[in-house]
């Protein structure tokens, strides 16, 4: 939800988050529906249930999100730039990633995904 409006999951929406990837401590990547990536410093505070994100090149503009976690769903509420956001994310099991469940091959004569 952006500014109180529920947005349709359009593949052409360059502002809508598709993935939030947190794979390093204090670092996150937001991938949009158009596959553009934004890298953020990611500072979670588990006591106050607050996440602070900001661009590594801009430490002045910091954006704060409250969060709640229920089962495998993460709910974020906060403000990013001029937009008030309410975001719902589902955790993806690591075993579902192609590289993990298929294995890694150094040489592949024929592409697996084509």
C-alpha positions in Angstrom: 0.0 0.0 0.0 1.4 3.4 -0.9 -0.1 6.6 0.6 -3.3 4.7 1.6 -3.9 3.2 -1.9 -3.6 -0.5 -2.6 -1.5 -1.0 -5.7 -2.0 -3.7 -8.3 1.1 -5.9 -8.8 1.9 -4.4 -12.3 5.2 -5.7 -13.7 5.8 -2.2 -15.1 5.6 -0.5 -11.7 9.2 0.8 -11.1 8.4 1.8 -7.5 6.8 -1.4 -6.2 9.0 -3.8 -4.3 9.3 -7.3 -5.7 11.9 -8.6 -3.3 13.7 -7.5 -0.2 17.0 -9.4 0.0 18.9 -9.4 3.3 21.8 -11.6 2.8 24.6 -9.7 4.6 24.6 -8.2 8.1 23.5 -4.5 7.9 22.9 -4.6 4.1 19.8 -5.1 2.1 18.8 -4.9 -1.6 15.3 -3.9 -2.8 14.5 -5.3 -6.2 11.6 -3.5 -7.9 9.0 -5.1 -10.3 11.1 -3.9 -13.2 14.2 -5.7 -11.7 16.0 -2.5 -10.8 18.0 -2.8 -7.6 18.4 -0.3 -4.7 21.1 -1.1 -2.2 20.5 0.1 1.4 22.3 0.0 4.7 19.8 -2.1 6.8 19.8 -1.6 10.6 17.2 -3.6 12.5 16.4 -3.0 16.1 14.7 -6.1 17.6 13.9 -4.4 20.9 11.9 -1.5 19.4 10.8 -3.4 16.3 12.2 -0.7 14.1 14.2 -1.0 10.9 16.3 1.9 9.6 17.3 1.9 5.9 19.4 4.4 4.0 21.6 4.6 0.9 25.3 4.0 1.7 26.1 7.3 -0.1 23.5 9.3 1.8 23.7 9.0 5.6 21.6 12.1 6.2 18.3 10.8 4.8 17.3 7.7 6.9 14.0 6.0 6.6 12.4 4.2 9.5 9.9 1.3 9.3 8.1 -0.4 12.1 7.8 -4.2 11.6 5.9 -7.1 12.8 6.6 -10.7 12.0 3.9 -13.4 11.9 5.0 -16.9 10.8 6.8 -16.4 7.5 5.3 -13.0 6.8 7.0 -9.7 7.5 4.9 -6.5 7.7 6.7 -3.1 7.3 5.1 0.3 7.9 6.9 3.6 7.3 7.9 6.4 5.0 10.3 6.2 2.1 11.1 9.5 0.3 7.6 11.2 0.0 5.6 8.0 0.2 3.9 6.3 3.2 4.3 2.6 2.7 2.7 -0.5 4.1 4.6 -3.6 2.8 3.9 -7.3 3.3 6.7 -9.7 2.5 6.8 -13.5 2.6 9.9 -15.4 3.4 11.2 -17.6 0.7 12.7 -20.9 1.7 16.4 -21.1 0.7 15.9 -24.6 -0.6 13.6 -23.2 -3.3 16.4 -21.3 -5.0 17.5 -22.9 -8.2 21.2 -22.9 -7.4 20.6 -24.7 -4.1 18.0 -27.3 -5.1 19.6 -28.1 -8.5 23.2 -27.9 -7.5 26.2 -26.2 -9.1 27.9 -27.5 -12.3 31.1 -26.0 -13.5 30.4 -27.0 -17.1 27.0 -27.3 -18.6 26.8 -28.3 -22.3 23.2 -27.3 -22.6 21.5 -24.5 -20.6 19.1 -25.8 -18.0 16.6 -22.9 -18.2 16.2 -22.5 -22.0 
